[in-house]
Amino acid sequence: MSSKSKKERRKKYSDKQSKKEAYRSFLKHFLPLLFAVLLWLITNAVLHLPSIRPAVEDFFVKFTLESAVKFGKLLFIPVESPAFPKITVAGYTMEVIMECTAYTFYIFVFYLSILSPVKWYQRLITLIVFMLSVFIVNNFRFYTMGFIGKYYVDIFHQVHDYVWNILFGFLVFLIWMWRYRSIKI
């Protein structure tokens, strides 16, 4: 056998091993994300069952209203909740429904954090960072939407429906990338 064919076989074997290693690494990092999405979908389906949804909706709307009012008052933002499920920011009143509570983001970041391919204490740190970020950003969403509703009512729905959902998705992606890149696996 020539040395050239041995080198070619070794190279093919090495390439094959590199591809297998890359595939294993990909699975190690991608599967937790895939499982998080799957569990998120299942959890959302369960939470929307007719026998469960009213209690879940009541919990999330109350939590969101109370936290937005208390957090806003800490920041000297003119916010109040005149009647359940209404919130008034700078004189503009909005109705809070379950989809306004960012519950889907809370659920997703919970699974994303817990299923991360890192040590448990790192998962908990990631979970805290995610939850606080979603909490703060969601509260600021109410405050900015109140001011937009008061001064720019014609763009209220576009900002509410598109800009904030994109920002939340981008926030989750950025935090995940920040935590993932800063952690040695």
C-alpha positions in Angstrom: 0.0 0.0 0.0 1.3 3.4 -0.8 1.8 6.0 1.8 -0.5 8.3 -0.2 -3.5 6.0 0.2 -2.7 5.6 4.0 -2.6 9.4 4.3 -5.9 9.7 2.4 -7.5 7.0 4.6 -6.3 8.8 7.8 -7.6 12.1 6.5 -11.0 10.6 5.6 -11.1 9.0 9.1 -10.1 12.2 10.7 -12.7 14.1 8.7 -15.3 11.6 9.7 -14.4 11.9 13.4 -14.5 15.7 13.2 -18.0 15.6 11.6 -19.1 13.2 14.3 -17.7 15.4 17.1 -19.3 18.5 15.5 -22.6 16.7 15.3 -22.4 15.6 19.0 -21.5 19.1 20.0 -24.4 20.5 18.0 -26.8 18.0 19.6 -25.5 18.8 23.1 -26.2 22.5 22.6 -29.3 22.3 20.3 -31.3 19.6 22.1 -31.9 21.6 25.3 -33.3 24.5 23.1 -35.5 22.0 21.2 -36.8 20.5 24.5 -37.4 23.9 25.9 -39.6 24.8 22.9 -41.4 21.5 23.1 -42.1 21.9 26.8 -43.1 25.5 26.3 -45.7 24.5 23.6 -47.1 21.7 25.9 -47.3 24.0 28.9 -49.1 26.7 26.8 -51.5 24.1 25.6 -52.3 22.9 29.1 -52.6 26.5 30.4 -55.2 27.2 27.8 -57.5 24.2 28.7 -60.9 25.7 29.5 -60.8 24.3 33.1 -57.4 25.9 33.8 -57.3 29.1 31.8 -59.5 31.3 34.0 -57.4 30.7 37.1 -54.1 31.1 35.3 -55.3 34.2 33.6 -56.5 35.7 36.9 -53.2 34.9 38.5 -51.0 36.4 35.8 -53.2 39.5 35.2 -53.3 40.3 39.0 -49.6 39.8 39.3 -48.8 42.0 36.3 -51.2 44.8 37.4 -49.9 44.9 40.9 -46.3 44.7 40.0 -46.6 47.3 37.2 -48.3 49.8 39.6 -45.9 49.2 42.5 -42.8 49.2 40.3 -44.0 52.3 38.5 -44.6 54.2 41.7 -41.1 53.4 42.8 -39.9 55.1 39.6 -42.3 58.0 40.0 -44.3 57.1 36.9 -47.9 58.2 37.0 -49.5 54.7 37.0 -52.6 53.3 38.8 -55.1 50.5 38.5 -58.5 52.1 38.8 -60.4 48.8 38.5 -59.5 45.2 37.6 -58.1 44.6 34.9 -57.4 48.2 33.9 -54.2 50.1 34.2 -53.8 53.8 33.7 -50.5 55.4 32.8 -50.2 59.2 32.4 -54.0 59.3 32.1 -54.3 56.7 29.3 -56.3 53.6 30.4 -55.6 50.2 29.0 -57.1 46.7 29.7 -54.6 44.0 30.7 -55.4 40.6 29.3 -53.4 37.4 29.7 -51.3 38.0 26.6 -50.1 41.3 28.1 -48.6 39.6 31.1 -45.6 38.1 29.1 -46.5 34.7 30.6 -45.3 32.9 27.5 -41.9 34.5 27.9 -41.7 33.7 31.6 -42.5 30.0 30.7 -40.1 29.9 27.9 -37.1 31.4 29.8 -37.9 29.0 32.7 -37.5 26.0 30.5 -34.6 27.5 28.5 -32.7 28.2 31.8 -33.4 24.9 33.5 -32.5 22.8 30.4 -29.3 24.7 29.6 -26.3 22.4 29.2 -24.5 24.0 32.2 -24.0 23.5 35.9 -27.1 23.9 38.1 -25.9 27.1 39.8 -25.3 28.6 36.4 -28.8 27.6 35.3 -30.2 29.4 38.4 -28.2 32.5 37.7 -29.5 32.5 34.1 -33.1 31.9 35.3 -32.8 34.9 37.7 -31.4 37.2 35.0 -34.1 36.1 32.5 -37.0 36.5 34.9 -35.9 39.9 36.2 -35.3 41.1 32.6 -38.7 39.9 31.4 -40.3 41.5 34.5 -38.6 44.8 34.1 -39.1 45.0 30.3 -42.8 44.0 30.6 -43.4 46.8 33.2 -41.7 49.3 30.9 -43.9 48.1 28.1 -46.9 49.2 30.1 -45.4 52.6 30.9 -44.3 53.3 27.3 -47.6 52.1 25.9 -49.5 54.4 28.2 -47.5 57.4 27.0 -47.8 56.2 23.3 -51.6 55.8 23.8 -51.9 59.3 25.3 -49.8 61.1 22.7 -49.6 58.9 19.6 -52.8 56.8 19.7 -52.6 56.2 15.9 -49.5 54.0 16.3 -50.5 52.3 19.6 -51.5 49.0 18.1 -48.6 48.6 15.7 -46.1 49.3 18.5 -48.0 47.0 20.9 -48.4 44.1 18.5 -45.1 44.2 16.7 -42.4 46.2 18.3 -42.8 44.7 21.8 -43.0 41.1 20.7 -39.9 41.5 18.6 -38.1 43.2 21.5 -39.0 40.4 23.9 -37.8 37.8 21.5 -34.6 39.7 20.9 -34.1 40.2 24.7 -34.4 36.4 25.3 -32.0 35.7 22.4 -29.4 38.3 23.7 -29.5 37.1 27.3 -29.2 33.4 26.1 -26.2 34.3 24.0 -24.6 36.3 26.7 -25.0 33.6 29.3 -24.1 30.8 26.9 -21.0 32.4 25.6 -19.8 33.4 29.1 -20.1 29.9 30.5 -17.5 27.2 30.1 -19.2 23.9 29.4 
